[in-house]
Amino acid sequence: MSEDPSVGVTEGPPVELNMGGAIDYAQMSRFYANNAQVNVSLFEIRMQLSFVIGINPQNGNLQAPETMLISMSPELAETLYRLLGGALGAYRRDYGDLRSPKRRLGDEKQSTGDPNPATETIVPRKPRRQFNFNDEE
């Protein structure tokens, strides 16, 4: 069974979305994320967006004072995937290629012995897959 979709919903009057018209951003909640994680179950895709401010030196965990969980159907996730791809294509067309980070959080550095940091080899962490079948108990 899916979680209650009203949990975490902001109280107040509903925002009217003008489909295809001007967007009134003043009516919308804002959230900035610099970290994303995605998990899947049989019936939904869960995207956790976080604003990470650092890493706890004692246990290596990310420190994120703000986190948002977005759950959606696989069909909506597919639509979002296509919309984001289109937006990234438009960004590249208008502004050029995206900056590519040389190192991602969680990647391991392997030194080549050369003191020049540009010669370091970055070994990506292995992706985690989580499958949650909530309807099986």
MOLIN-V284845 format. One line per field, one symbol per residue. ss: DSSP state (~ for helix, > for strand, _ for the rest). burial: I if it has 16 or more other C-alpha atoms within 10 Angstrom, else O. A space follows every 10 residues. Layout:
ss=???
burial=???
This chain:
ss=__________ __________ ____~~~___ ____>>>>>> >___>>>>>> >>>>>_____ _>>>>>>>>> >>_~~~~~~~ ~~~~~~~~~~ ~~~~~_____ _______>>> ______~~~_ >>>_______ >>_____
burial=OOOOOOOOOO OOOOOOOOOO OOOOOOOOOO OOOOOOOOOI OOOIIIIIII IIOOOOOOOO OIOIOOIOOO IIOIOOIOOO OOOOOOOOOO OOOOOOOOOO OOOOOOOOOO OOOOOOOOOO OOOOOOOOOO OOOOOOO
